[in-house]
Amino acid sequence: MGIVDFDPMRGLVQHLGFRGKAFVERFDRDRAKRLLRRYLGEREEYWDPRFIESLGDPDNLFIRFVPETVVVRDVSYLQKNPLL
């Protein structure tokens, strides 16, 4: 799995790479709500309705990822701004 933050105007290139094993697990609505509360807050009435609606989606699954290796690289470069 890779995550890249890339902005050519600023010369930003940051990369995170993960290798390991992933497992598909059954969706657990209560577990999902606990996870959402961590990021969206305790008061569900303030959540974007899309998050509430997604809790009832029968196609939802959890993916459990067990990393074996992690690589973090910052290969940013200085980008000259042609406007300066």
N, C-alpha and C positions, 0 to 999 in steps of 0.2 A: 504494500500500500504506500502511496506517495502523496505528499502534500507539498505544493510549491507556491511560494509568494513571489510573484514576478511583476515588476513594474519597469519597463524599459526606459521610460522617461526619467526615472530616478536612478536607473542602473541597479535596481534591487533584484537579487536572485537568491532566495533562501529555500532550502530543500530539506524535508524530513522524509526519510525512507524507513519503512518497517517491513521486516520479513518474519513470517511465522505461520501459524496455523489458525484457520478460522472455522467456526462451527455455527451452523444454523440452529437456533433454539426457538422454541415456541414463544409467542408473544405473551407477556404478562402485563395486563393493563395497570395493576397496582404498582408494579416495578417501574413502568413507563411514567406514571404520574409522579413517583418519587424523583425520578431523573429530571422530569420537566420542572418540578418545583425548585430544584437546585438552581436552575438557570433562569426560570421565568418568575419565581417568587411563589409564596404560599397562596396568594389570592387568585384563584382560578378565574374569577370574573374579570380580571385584567389581562388574561392571556388572549392572544390572537385566536379567534374562533377556529382557525385551521388546526391548531394543536389539539383542541378539544375534540373536533370531528375526527381527527386521525386516530384517536384512542379506540374508536369503534370500528376501524377498518379491518375486515376479516383477513385481508392479505398481509397484514403486518407480521413481521418476524423480528427476532433479535439476532444479531450476529455477535458472537463472542470471539474476540481476537486474542490470541496468546502470542506475544512477540517473542522472537528468538534473537533477532538483532535489530538495532536501531542505529541509523546514521543521520547526523545533523550536519549540514554544510551551508555555509554562507559564502557564495561565490559571486557576491555583488561586485560591481565595477563602477567606477566613476564615470557618469554620463555627463558630457559637456552640454549645457543648455544653449542652443543656438540663439536664443532670444537675449542672452546676456552679453 
